[in-house]
Amino acid sequence: MSGDYCTDEGARRIKAKIEEYWRDRGYDVDVNLVGASFVAAMRSARTDVRSDMVNGLPRFRKAA
């Protein structure tokens, strides 16, 4: 499924999209992928996408 961002590959795709979006606007954003173990409610393992942003916005502008 192309829109499934809970898989490992999906998490890598969304990580790349976030980094590219903010890089194009002159910001450095640190995005990390954190593998989580099996989740019974989801009936699968998942990969979390975490960043250094605050309230969805970058903290630092890229050095000129």
C-alpha positions in Angstrom: 0.0 0.0 0.0 1.6 3.3 -1.1 0.0 5.4 1.7 1.0 3.1 4.5 3.5 5.2 6.6 3.6 2.7 9.5 5.9 0.3 7.7 9.6 0.6 7.7 9.7 1.7 4.1 6.8 4.1 4.6 8.5 5.7 7.5 11.6 6.2 5.4 9.5 7.9 2.7 7.8 10.3 5.1 11.2 11.0 6.7 12.6 12.0 3.3 9.5 14.1 2.5 9.8 16.0 5.8 13.5 16.7 5.4 13.1 17.7 1.7 10.2 20.1 2.5 12.1 22.0 5.2 15.4 21.9 3.3 13.7 23.6 0.3 12.7 26.4 2.7 16.1 26.9 4.2 15.8 24.9 7.4 17.8 22.0 8.9 15.5 19.4 10.5 16.8 16.3 12.2 14.3 13.4 11.6 15.0 10.0 13.1 13.3 6.6 12.7 12.8 4.5 15.8 11.8 0.9 15.5 9.2 -0.2 17.9 8.4 -3.8 18.9 5.2 -5.7 18.1 2.0 -3.8 19.0 -1.0 -6.0 19.8 -3.6 -3.4 18.8 -2.0 -2.9 15.4 -1.1 -6.6 15.1 2.3 -5.7 13.7 5.6 -3.9 14.5 5.8 -0.2 13.7 8.4 2.4 13.0 8.1 5.8 14.7 9.2 9.0 13.0 10.6 11.6 15.4 12.1 15.0 14.8 13.7 17.9 16.6 10.9 20.2 15.6 8.8 22.1 18.2 5.0 22.3 17.6 5.7 21.1 14.0 8.1 23.9 13.2 11.9 23.8 12.8 14.0 25.1 15.6 17.0 26.4 13.6 17.5 28.1 10.2 20.2 26.6 8.0 23.5 28.5 8.2 24.0 30.8 5.2 
